[in-house]
Amino acid sequence: MDHVGPTVMTPLGFPCSLLGLRSLVAAARAGGHGHRAAAAVCGVLHGALDVGPLVFAADIGAADAVLVIAFSSLGWGQVVHPEWGTTLQQAGSSIRVVHAMDTAQSWYCTNPITGEYDNGAWWEHKITELCRDYSEVCLLGDSMGGAAALRFASHATKSVVAVVPQVDVTSFKLCRRRDFSAERKGSLQQAVLKSCNETRAQVTVHVGIHPYDARQVSLLPVRANIKVVRHQTKSHLVSAALKKQGLLVQTVLSDLGL
């Protein structure tokens, strides 16, 4: 808050508090610019040179590094921000981390620059470009980010880790975009399943015992390279539960093969 306050909030007349932060994002959303506000705040919070949608970790790593694309979820208070940084730091300098942030909160189905729905074409193009120079590519994400990791799994050459991903967002309460029609949600599901069927990478999906999350996993194709790991976590917050148990870093890095 010490960094965000003077840079973003105070000049706009918002108090430097969590309530002020929520008020800023809410006001921006009401004016139709919520995703831009969230991205701007996140850029300050994480010291990024750019506000997104792609943030490259400062430590590029070795020339033969493994590329890890970490897809963000909806985030705290639905403020999208780079995720998995602390966990991935434990892998050392052998990886190149790129944070992918869908600040439009569209399950990576819109062009984040224009805000227009394009069924993921912008992300598909950018991820293809990113992966071009790497022989080993890993994808990682939680919830909305987990859905993206599966949706773009065909680009992974090494591994994919998806924690409580969505496959069918038709009844997902946090999927609130007015332009996200039933037809477009159906296209997202088809894209996820198509990519899962095409990928040659090792895919690991973590899920708890929440009925909604369990149903999502049941929609995935049964393949030798897709493994489902079930935890006794009752809520959607499987990553938080693993972290509380001291197992998150070990689990993620092991599943990624790092």
Salt bridges, closest charged atoms under 4 A:
GLU124 OE2 - HIS155 NE2 2.61
GLU129 OE2 - HIS125 NE2 3.13
GLU129 OE1 - LYS126 NZ 3.95
GLU136 OE2 - LYS158 NZ 3.58
ASP168 OD2 - ARG215 NH2 3.33
ASP179 OD2 - ARG177 NH2 2.85
GLU198 OE2 - LYS194 NZ 2.57
ASP213 OD1 - HIS236 ND1 3.00
ASP255 OD2 - HIS206 NE2 2.55
